[in-house]
Amino acid sequence: MIKVCSKYGLDDLPFIPGGRVMALGMFDGLHQGHIDIIKSAVRLAENTGLLTCVQTFRNFGKNGEERLLYTMEERLKMLEALGVDEMLVLNFPQVRDMSPEGYCEQILKMRTGAAALFIGHDYRFGKDAQGDAALLKKFASREKISFRVISDRILDGTDRRISTTWLRQALADGDVELASRLCGGRFYSYSGRVCHGKQAGRQMGFPTANLEISEDKFVVRRGVYCSRVTLGNRTLYGVTNVGRRPTVEDAVNDVAETFIFDFDEDIYGASIKVELMKFLRPEQPFSGVEELTRAVEENKAQAKAFFDES
């Protein structure tokens, strides 16, 4: 099982003879470019008998307020599936004013005992992002640390480099199919425990499984999506509305509410994952429950047609 180190500092990072193979970056979206870096580090670690450690950050962005594409728990599960042994989580406000040289000496050399470093070409670090691949290469050469810059991944059929910025824009546009391509076929998802809602869906004849979207989690374009639901070892399908339900509630916080096809079980409190596979329409207020019900029935028919075709 992957070990999470240093959520609040570096004191719990154990010494390892031979050092670690380090993959450095934010790795928020875990798109294909990120995966290339991490898989390269994992391969070297497996070939040399060392551990792979992915270094990332929490409280990243302006004042630590930027919503991340994936929660720390979600990133942890994905990194574990890639074969990573450890995740080193640095508190960004505590290290952002550290000089690049101090970062290399105090964190990479003294604390992690890095034996190898893997980065993307645009990796920046240290105060005012002054550290770059050239500085890191000099440090690695001096300390006899293996160092490799992984080339950009270009999306098949295009000449455009895959990036977190592009991924965020695709999700903000509701283009979850493009987002899936950027992530190597992985659909964007929300996960958590099913919570009680206002029961409005049940009263209209389509009960939903509701997930509250945490305040630190990115919100896709609000609207209706074809979705795939993982419940335990079962895979189910349905239609999901992401948003604030303006017709029946106009909530303050965003919710992912999913009507699951051919399903009538009480799953309150159960852990589920909802993957968004195709955008159907933007969220919109309706004149009343009757108009909303007609729209939901149309979306259910569209989603069933999508799954039948695919």
C-alpha positions, 0 to 999 in steps of 0.5 A, a space after each residue: 500500500 502506498 505510504 503518504 509522507 509529510 502532509 505537514 512536514 518532512 519529519 516522518 520521511 524515513 531514511 532509505 539506504 540507496 535513496 529514492 527515485 523521485 518524480 517531481 511536480 504538482 501532478 494534479 490532473 494526472 494527464 498523459 504527460 504526468 503519467 509518462 513521468 511517473 511511469 518512467 520513475 517507477 520503471 527505474 525503481 523496479 529495475 534498481 530495487 529502490 522506492 518510487 516517491 512522487 513529490 506533490 503539494 497541498 494548499 497550492 495556488 493563490 492563497 491556497 484557494 485554487 480548486 484541485 482537479 483531484 483530491 489528495 485521496 483520489 490522487 493517492 489511489 491513482 498513484 498506487 495503481 501506477 505502482 508508486 510506493 510513496 507520496 511526499 506532500 509538501 505544504 506549499 506555503 511553507 516551501 514557496 519562499 525557499 530558494 531553489 538551492 535550498 530546496 535542492 539541498 534541504 529537501 531533495 538531498 538531505 530529506 528524501 535522499 534522492 538517487 534519481 530525479 524525473 521531471 517534465 521540461 517545464 517544472 519550476 520550483 523555489 522562490 518565485 519559481 526561479 528553479 528550472 530543469 537547468 539548475 536541477 541538472 547542475 545539482 544532480 550532476 554535482 551530487 551524482 544523482 540520476 536526472 531525466 527530463 521527460 518529453 512532452 506528450 502530444 495528443 494523438 491527431 493534434 500538434 498540441 502539448 497535453 497540459 493541466 491548463 488544457 485539461 481544466 479548460 476542457 472540463 470547464 467547457 463540459 468536454 469530458 470526452 476530450 478530457 478523457 483523451 488527455 488522461 489516456 482514457 480515464 474519465 473525470 469523476 467525483 467520488 464519496 459517500 452517498 448523502 441525503 438530499 431534498 428527495 425532490 428526485 424521488 418525488 418526481 419518480 427518479 430517485 438520485 444518488 447524491 454526492 456533495 462536491 467538496 469545496 476544494 474539488 474542481 467543478 466541471 461545467 454545470 449540467 447533465 452528463 451520461 455517467 458510469 457508476 462504480 458501487 463496490 465491484 459493480 459497474 452501473 450506468 445512469 445520468 448525472 446532473 452536476 450543479 446547484 439544482 436551480 429549479 427545485 433548490 438553487 443550492 449554495 454548494 455543488 452536488 453531483 446527483 445521479 439517476 442510476 438505470 434499473 436500480 432501486 436500492 438504498 445506498 445512503 452512506 455507501 461509497 461510489 465513484 461517478 465518471 462523467 462520459 458525455 455532456 448532454 446539456 447545461 444546467 438551467 432553471 425550468 418553469 416548474 417541476 413538470 418541465 423539469 420532469 420532461 427534460 429529465 426523461 429526455 436526458 434519460 433517453 439520450 443517455 440510454 441511446 449513448 450507452 447502447 451505441 457505445 
